[in-house]
Every structure is written in C-alpha cells, then in structure tokens.
C-alpha cells in the first residue's frame, strides 16, 4: 500500500528530522502540568483534620498530582527525543463533526428536546462526519433508528431515557 | 471432586434459559464486533456496560465472557478474508490465513480457525476451572497489607504490559488514579476534585470512563485517520469443514497454541499478542513436508492459522484466572470486565468464590457453552458474518456513537454525564493517537480508591505505622513479582518488536 506510506511521511514528523521536538507531545505535557496544578490546588483547600491515620484525604491527591507532574516532565523528554510513534496527518473536519454531534446532543438534552431528537442529531452529524451526505437524510435515518431504540430500551428494558417533544406520544402508544 | 461438583452446580446456573440467552447474545455480539475491523471486544463490553445494568450480575457477566470469546472468533474472519485484523490478537492469523484465502482455500482457513478457537477455548477453560480454586486458597490468607501489595502489583503490571512504553503506561495509570479521586472521600466525607459540581460529588461512573475512552475515543481516532483500508475482500471459497488429514495437520498446532495461550494469558504481558506470535513462529519453524512448502511458497499453511487461533482463545480463558481470583486484569477486555463487576458492587477476588460462588461457577460453566455455541454459529453461518463487513462506515460509527450516548444517558439520567463522556472521549482520542495504553486508566480509576482505603484503614489500625505494609512474607513476595513483571516485558520487547515488523509486513502485500 504505497499511498499509506506517502501519507505517513507527510505527518507532523517528516522522515528526515526524526529528532525534531514533537509539538503534540509538548501539548500533552502542558495538559499534564495544568491537571497536576488543579489537583494540588484542590487538595490544598481541604480543611485540616486530626486522626490516628495521620494521613487525611489530601495525601493521595498530592501523591497523584506529584506523579502527574513528574510524568509531565518525562513527557517533555520523550517529545524532545522523538519517542512518540509516527502519526498520520490529522484529519480535522470529521473530528469536528463528531465533537459537534456529541456537543449538540448534550445542548439539546439540556434544552429539554428529549432523547429521540437529541440522539438523532448525534447520529446525523456523526454519519455526516464519516462522509455521508446530506445531513437531513442522515438525521432522518437517525430519527427512525432512535424511535426504535427508544421503544426497545424504554419500554423493553426499562432504561430511563429523558422525555421531551416526541417521547410522550410514544409512551401513550405503549400504555 | 469438589471442583467438579461446583462446576456441575455452575452448569445448572448456566443452563437456565435466561443465562443461555445471555451467552448466545454475548457470542453473537462478540463475533459481530470482532468481524468489524477496528472494533475489539474491549470496546463492545464497554458499550454494553451501562445497558446491561438491567440484566443482573450473573447474566451480564456471562454475556461479557461470551463477547470476549466471540470477539476472538470474529477477529479471525476479517483477518482471513480482508487481511485487516479486527484486534491485535488476530494479527498472526492474518499472515497465513489471508494467503490461504487468496489461494482459494479461505473456507479451510476459517474452519481451522473456528475449530482451533474451540479447542483452545475449551481446554483452557478446563484449566481455569482447575487452577482458579487453588489460587483462591492462597488468596484467602490475604489481609490489608497483602491487598495493598496486590493493587500495587496490578498498577505496575497493567502499566508495564500494555503498549510499548512503561512511561506512557504509568502516565495513563496516574490519570486513572486521579479519576478515582473525584467525589466524596469514603473515610472523611471530604469532597475531592468536585469544584462544586453536584454530579462530580457522587464519583464518576466507571462505565462513563470506559465508554468514553474506548468507544468515543476510538471512533474519533478512526475518523481522524485520512488513509482508508482498501484491501480487497476475498470471497469464502471451499468447504469450511476440515478433512481428517487436515485435522491431523492441525492437532499439534492446536496443542502448542493452547499451551502457549494458557501460559501467557494470566501473565501481565498484554493479552494475546505474545502467545499468538510465539505460536505462529513455532509452527513456521517446525513445519515439514507440504506445510514447509506452503509456508515458504506463500500459498498459506493451515498450521499458521490453527496455532495462533487456539492460542488467542486459550489466552482469553487464561486472562480470567487472575481476574476472577485476584481482581487483576491482564488485558484491556479484562479491565473493562472488572468495571462490569464493580458496577454491581462486586469485587473480584478470593472472596467472590465464597460469597458469589453461583455467579463465578455459572460464569465458568457458561464459557463451555459459549464455546460450543461459537463453533455452531461460526462454521455453517460464516457467510452471514462476512456480510457485516459491507455495512458502510458512516452508519456503523454513527450507530456506535448513538449507542454509547444512549447507554450513558440511560444509566446516569443527566445530560452532565454526556459532557463527561465527551471529555473522556477526547482524552481517549489523544491517548490513542499518541500510543498511550487505555487499560491502565480504567484499572487506576477502579482500584485506586480501593488501594487508598486499604492503606488508610491499615494505618488507622496500626496507629500510623507504615511498617505493617512490609512485615508479611506474602506481601513481600507480591512486591517481588511486581518488580519482575515490570522487568519481564522489557525482555519480551525483543519479541514484540518482531511482532510489529510482522504486522508491518502485512501492509506490503
């Protein structure tokens, strides 16, 4: 598969400069530092307690936070040495579609649209992200699928799925 | 004798119509997902975690084990016909299997794979039934110090075994430990890492973590890859039933593969990769006569399919020994199954064998039944499974995302859980892209709080004296094993490197 090889070489780390610093790796290290600081800040806010154990609820967070900070440092070392495996070029568009799909579903559920509509938006946008057009069609397929899933899991297995615009009508049908 | 009667009791549990149904559902789902390239058994079990809450503990565990075994069978189908191993355990199967399919003997390869899987799975399950009670006898003597040592062992081994790099494994473990911290501290009632969000005070559900990392993360990863697999699918040619002569050729590979798989399954070396590789290279090295010619000429030898397939199913059974008796997961799927036990408030370990003996022995007995079901649904119906490969990607992955969201929202009931799902999906995506192993995150999140509790309780009893941790010989032995388990994979890295080269060679064909 020659095409596979070509694309691999076009990734963030070209063949010739395998010792160049891996920017993505540095990003991970930064994330780890921020996270470690967050854990430590949270642990420092607990009220002081006295107990026989001599170690309170803050000790484990400090240990974990310190560990994450140490691995952040090691991640920088790895990124500088180019120890991360080669990656293909990142295809942003589909990832954004999928993130929009999950985000859209969450927003719609908070807005009270109910499970079926929210989940159909998820399905429609996710299928679009994988290249299936047009969006109205993928949404409709999702609507059909989710109506079936709702009946199966709500009525069949008794899973509590949030109701909204469509669900009351389906519930009436199965009463 | 004792084991035998327990196993008979287990068979009675497993033969209840409901449980038979769960086993069938598990093997069907497992095979279906195993067939689809890129989807492994770990992902399937994760997807079903939240939904299975209404199935009951015994039923869902039987189903999960069925998925695990089924995934191993299904992986062989896509490896042989499409040359795209569904999961790492099937990489070696693809080597000879796909060549056989191109030579017009795909049916025979599928037959050898199915019978090999049955043989390996069944023998290793017998081994599981014999060895597990012995392990339990040892483990019953454990106190807080030993349990803490065991958790340290588990932390180190999952981190060292999965993925290539110990550093990345340990980073993943610590991310998991931090997830385990979130929520109300069990001993003092202090809310940790909750930032005033009420949903976070109630701990993060392990199912959300598992589904986010495995299902959402994997889907994002697949979407982000610009290159698509364009291997041509081979039609199933020739009978899937083996002749007596072919069975004879397969017998020794079956035996060797089963032995290797069962030996390596319980060891924290990352599941089925090493035993399948060793089995393949053993067959290749020892091949004589027709087999030698078929290996060398690139026509594909049946031994090269039979051995690794027996090995990967045997290793699945082997993995269950440390999982059930000690609560140690040695493969990604086992880690997700551990999350499943946790969901029902069950902690796998020696006590599980006494307190929930019906569940444990029912599970073990159902493995025999699942294996039998798998041969039946695989040999004659292989064509049906092949058709799954024609599902267009957009529908398939949109369906997976939908199912993931449905499970989480159904089990948690609040849209906030979807925000967490998205966060863990992104974390899983970045980890997958940068080759971090995912299993240590789960193990850290599950066992972290337990380890902390054991340590702090032990310290309270011993009035703050840390030395109780190292006064027991059993604990010290476990620490020694932990050190060896970290050093061991470094020795094996030589082999896994060769395994990676072999899998790269796949792409050149």
Contacts between the chains, C-beta under 8 A, distances in Angstrom:
chain1	res1	chain2	res2	distance
A	1	B	230	7.6
A	1	B	507	5.3
A	1	B	508	7.6
A	3	B	227	6.6
A	4	B	227	5.1
A	4	B	507	6.3
A	7	B	226	6.0
A	7	B	227	5.0
A	8	B	227	7.9
A	24	B	433	7.7
A	24	B	434	6.6
A	25	B	434	6.9
A	28	B	430	6.8
A	28	B	434	6.4
A	32	B	171	7.2
A	35	B	175	7.9
A	35	B	178	7.1
A	38	B	193	7.8
A	39	B	178	6.1
A	39	B	181	7.4
A	39	B	193	6.6
A	42	B	192	6.6
A	42	B	193	5.3
A	42	B	195	7.4
A	43	B	192	7.4
A	46	B	190	5.3
A	46	B	192	7.6
A	47	B	190	7.9
A	49	B	188	6.3
A	51	B	188	7.9
A	51	B	460	7.1
A	52	B	459	7.8
A	52	B	460	5.1
A	52	B	463	5.4
A	52	B	464	6.3
A	53	B	187	7.8
A	53	B	456	5.3
A	53	B	459	4.5
A	53	B	460	4.4
A	53	B	464	6.3
A	54	B	459	6.7
A	54	B	464	4.0
A	55	B	455	8.0
A	55	B	456	6.2
A	55	B	459	6.2
A	55	B	464	7.8
A	56	B	188	6.6
A	56	B	190	7.7
A	57	B	185	4.0
A	57	B	187	7.1
A	57	B	188	5.0
A	57	B	190	4.1
A	57	B	192	6.2
A	58	B	190	7.9
A	60	B	177	7.9
A	60	B	181	6.4
A	60	B	448	8.0
A	60	B	452	4.9
A	61	B	178	7.9
A	61	B	181	5.6
A	61	B	192	6.1
A	61	B	193	7.2
A	64	B	174	6.0
A	64	B	177	4.8
A	64	B	178	5.1
A	64	B	181	6.3
A	64	B	448	8.0
A	65	B	178	7.7
A	67	B	170	7.8
A	67	B	174	4.5
A	67	B	177	7.5
A	68	B	171	7.6
A	68	B	174	5.0
A	68	B	175	7.3
A	68	B	178	6.7
A	71	B	167	6.9
A	71	B	170	6.4
A	71	B	171	4.2
A	71	B	174	6.1
A	74	B	167	5.4
A	74	B	171	7.7
A	75	B	167	7.8
A	75	B	171	6.9
A	78	B	165	7.9
A	78	B	167	6.5
A	83	B	165	7.2
A	84	B	434	5.5
A	84	B	435	6.7
A	85	B	164	7.9
A	85	B	434	7.8
A	85	B	435	4.7
A	87	B	433	6.1
A	87	B	434	7.6
A	88	B	225	5.7
A	88	B	226	6.1
A	88	B	227	6.2
A	89	B	226	5.9
A	90	B	224	5.4
A	90	B	433	7.7
A	91	B	223	7.0
A	91	B	224	5.0
A	91	B	225	6.7
A	91	B	226	4.5
A	92	B	224	7.7
A	94	B	223	3.8
A	94	B	224	6.6
A	95	B	220	5.6
A	95	B	223	5.6
A	95	B	224	5.1
A	95	B	429	7.6
A	97	B	223	7.7
A	98	B	219	6.6
A	98	B	220	5.7
A	98	B	223	5.6
A	98	B	401	7.0
A	99	B	220	7.8
A	99	B	422	7.2
A	99	B	426	7.8
A	101	B	401	6.5
A	102	B	216	7.2
A	102	B	401	7.2
A	102	B	405	7.1
A	102	B	418	6.6
A	102	B	421	6.9
A	102	B	422	4.8
A	102	B	425	7.0
A	103	B	422	6.7
A	105	B	405	6.0
A	105	B	418	6.4
A	106	B	415	5.4
A	106	B	418	4.3
A	106	B	419	5.8
A	106	B	422	7.0
A	109	B	409	7.1
A	109	B	415	3.9
A	109	B	418	6.8
A	110	B	415	5.0
A	115	B	406	7.6
A	115	B	409	6.7
A	119	B	402	5.6
A	119	B	405	6.1
A	119	B	406	6.5
A	122	B	398	7.8
A	122	B	401	6.0
A	122	B	402	5.8
A	122	B	405	5.7
A	123	B	398	4.7
A	123	B	399	7.3
A	123	B	401	7.2
A	123	B	402	4.7
A	124	B	398	7.6
A	126	B	219	7.8
A	126	B	394	7.8
A	126	B	397	6.4
A	126	B	398	3.9
A	126	B	401	4.6
A	126	B	402	7.4
A	127	B	394	4.1
A	127	B	395	6.2
A	127	B	397	7.7
A	127	B	398	3.8
A	128	B	394	7.6
A	129	B	223	5.8
A	129	B	394	7.9
A	130	B	223	6.3
A	130	B	393	5.2
A	130	B	394	3.8
A	130	B	397	5.4
A	130	B	398	6.8
A	131	B	393	7.5
A	131	B	394	5.9
A	132	B	392	7.2
A	132	B	394	3.5
A	132	B	395	7.2
A	132	B	398	7.8
A	138	B	394	7.2
A	138	B	398	7.1
A	141	B	395	7.4
A	142	B	398	7.1
A	142	B	402	7.0
A	145	B	399	7.2
A	145	B	402	6.9
A	146	B	402	6.9
A	149	B	402	7.2
A	149	B	403	7.8
A	149	B	406	6.0
A	153	B	51	7.2
A	153	B	406	6.5
A	153	B	410	6.2
A	157	B	51	7.3
A	157	B	54	5.0
A	158	B	54	5.9
A	159	B	51	7.0
A	159	B	54	6.7
A	159	B	406	7.8
A	159	B	410	3.7
A	159	B	411	7.5
A	160	B	410	6.4
A	160	B	413	5.7
A	161	B	406	7.1
A	161	B	409	6.4
A	161	B	410	5.5
A	162	B	409	6.7
A	162	B	413	7.4
A	162	B	415	7.6
